[in-house]
Amino acid sequence: MSAVLSAFVQYIITFILLVAAAAGGIFCGKKLRMKKNMESNTAGTENTSGK
C-alpha cells in the first residue's frame, strides 16, 4: 500500500511542478510580448520627416 501512496505522491509533485513551469512560461511570455509591443509602438512614433 505504501508503494501505491508513494507513487501517487510522486505524480502529484510532478503535476505541481509541470503546472508551475507552464504558468511561469505563460507569465514570462506575456511580459516579453508586452515589452516587444511597447518597443515596436515607440519605434513607429519617431519623427522621420527630416524636420
Secondary structure, 3 states (H helix, E strand, C coil): CHHHHHHHHHHHHHHHHHHHHHHHHHHHHHHHHHHHHHHHHHHCCCCCCCC
